[in-house]
């Protein structure tokens, strides 16, 4: 445990920004107000055309811990993160978005978790969406889900459902980060890709039960405006890592669900040349042939033989399906 706010490892906070003048000052103030003070903020300006650069320079003149750079290459998030990391010197690494907020003890809590658990761990914590307007119910459900994951420690069991490590709410030893590839891959969504690389690198996840990060919801958020964050790419990323990390060639692969989500998953598996069985609990679809595959009743799964089940149905059915698969000790992951 650190003894006071000025002790402990140097934390490098990597942040890229472009045209963020509307929210940037609040973000910077939340960093400056951290109870843990031994940090450096590496900000990479991605060729902003508003007052972003002037705001950054104004803060940097008042606080030497804030270091402002201009992206010398392609003005995008990943190249900016790569350049920012190359300019950092902290032994602990984290990331921040220029429109979000840190809760006051965020860095202190993450540093202490990392000190307590040591190398080989990535530490994180709970999150909450907020907005100057109304936060949509879907984001409230996401907050509830990911915070349950945090408190249950089920990150890698849930990894094929959504990104289980929030993009700006994690901290890791520098050496571990480098061994997992840092920001070195030009793969979007970059936060989900990094999450899978932590999984691939056998990094253990330790999470605080406290809300550490506040996600600002607004119409200009890049996850809404950039095509590289569309659902199609999430599916492709998830499938590529499933095949690499979890596919058991000695087990029968099964898709559960013949609705929109199940059909999307089945189509992608076919395009990858992967054979699979198909089940659902919709009596109207059982016995029908879809895309050349017969839809079976879930009772098929309890017959002898090893199986891996990818569940692609509405979340409201989760408890019943989980209970069935756990009761029969069938390996499964939610893939929706």
Secondary structure as the mmCIF struct_conf table of DSSP 4:
data_model
#
loop_
_struct_conf.conf_type_id
_struct_conf.id
_struct_conf.beg_label_comp_id
_struct_conf.beg_label_asym_id
_struct_conf.beg_label_seq_id
_struct_conf.end_label_comp_id
_struct_conf.end_label_asym_id
_struct_conf.end_label_seq_id
BEND BEND1 UNK A 3 UNK A 4
TURN_TY1_P TURN_TY1_P1 UNK A 5 UNK A 6
BEND BEND2 UNK A 8 UNK A 8
HELX_LH_PP_P HELX_LH_PP_P1 UNK A 9 UNK A 10
STRN STRN1 UNK A 11 UNK A 17
BEND BEND3 UNK A 18 UNK A 19
TURN_TY1_P TURN_TY1_P2 UNK A 21 UNK A 23
HELX_RH_AL_P HELX_RH_AL_P1 UNK A 24 UNK A 32
TURN_TY1_P TURN_TY1_P3 UNK A 33 UNK A 33
BEND BEND4 UNK A 35 UNK A 35
STRN STRN2 UNK A 39 UNK A 45
BEND BEND5 UNK A 49 UNK A 51
HELX_RH_AL_P HELX_RH_AL_P2 UNK A 52 UNK A 62
TURN_TY1_P TURN_TY1_P4 UNK A 64 UNK A 65
STRN STRN3 UNK A 66 UNK A 70
BEND BEND6 UNK A 72 UNK A 73
BEND BEND7 UNK A 76 UNK A 76
HELX_RH_AL_P HELX_RH_AL_P3 UNK A 77 UNK A 86
TURN_TY1_P TURN_TY1_P5 UNK A 87 UNK A 87
BEND BEND8 UNK A 91 UNK A 91
STRN STRN4 UNK A 92 UNK A 95
TURN_TY1_P TURN_TY1_P6 UNK A 98 UNK A 99
STRN STRN5 UNK A 101 UNK A 102
TURN_TY1_P TURN_TY1_P7 UNK A 104 UNK A 105
HELX_RH_AL_P HELX_RH_AL_P4 UNK A 106 UNK A 117
TURN_TY1_P TURN_TY1_P8 UNK A 119 UNK A 120
STRN STRN6 UNK A 121 UNK A 130
BEND BEND9 UNK A 132 UNK A 133
HELX_LH_PP_P HELX_LH_PP_P2 UNK A 134 UNK A 136
HELX_RH_AL_P HELX_RH_AL_P5 UNK A 137 UNK A 152
TURN_TY1_P TURN_TY1_P9 UNK A 153 UNK A 153
TURN_TY1_P TURN_TY1_P10 UNK A 155 UNK A 157
BEND BEND10 UNK A 158 UNK A 158
TURN_TY1_P TURN_TY1_P11 UNK A 159 UNK A 161
BEND BEND11 UNK A 162 UNK A 162
BEND BEND12 UNK A 164 UNK A 165
TURN_TY1_P TURN_TY1_P12 UNK A 167 UNK A 168
BEND BEND13 UNK A 169 UNK A 169
STRN STRN7 UNK A 170 UNK A 173
HELX_RH_AL_P HELX_RH_AL_P6 UNK A 174 UNK A 179
TURN_TY1_P TURN_TY1_P13 UNK A 180 UNK A 183
BEND BEND14 UNK A 188 UNK A 189
HELX_RH_AL_P HELX_RH_AL_P7 UNK A 190 UNK A 200
TURN_TY1_P TURN_TY1_P14 UNK A 201 UNK A 202
STRN STRN8 UNK A 204 UNK A 216
HELX_LH_PP_P HELX_LH_PP_P3 UNK A 217 UNK A 217
TURN_TY1_P TURN_TY1_P15 UNK A 219 UNK A 220
HELX_RH_AL_P HELX_RH_AL_P8 UNK A 222 UNK A 225
HELX_RH_3T_P HELX_RH_3T_P1 UNK A 227 UNK A 229
BEND BEND15 UNK A 230 UNK A 230
HELX_RH_AL_P HELX_RH_AL_P9 UNK A 231 UNK A 245
TURN_TY1_P TURN_TY1_P16 UNK A 246 UNK A 246
TURN_TY1_P TURN_TY1_P17 UNK A 249 UNK A 250
BEND BEND16 UNK A 251 UNK A 251
STRN STRN9 UNK A 252 UNK A 256
BEND BEND17 UNK A 259 UNK A 259
HELX_RH_AL_P HELX_RH_AL_P10 UNK A 260 UNK A 271
TURN_TY1_P TURN_TY1_P18 UNK A 272 UNK A 273
STRN STRN10 UNK A 277 UNK A 279
BEND BEND18 UNK A 281 UNK A 281
TURN_TY1_P TURN_TY1_P19 UNK A 283 UNK A 287
STRN STRN11 UNK A 289 UNK A 290
TURN_TY1_P TURN_TY1_P20 UNK A 291 UNK A 292
STRN STRN12 UNK A 293 UNK A 296
HELX_RH_3T_P HELX_RH_3T_P2 UNK A 298 UNK A 302
BEND BEND19 UNK A 303 UNK A 305
STRN STRN13 UNK A 307 UNK A 311
BEND BEND20 UNK A 313 UNK A 313
HELX_RH_3T_P HELX_RH_3T_P3 UNK A 315 UNK A 317
HELX_RH_AL_P HELX_RH_AL_P11 UNK A 318 UNK A 327
TURN_TY1_P TURN_TY1_P21 UNK A 328 UNK A 329
STRN STRN14 UNK A 331 UNK A 334
#
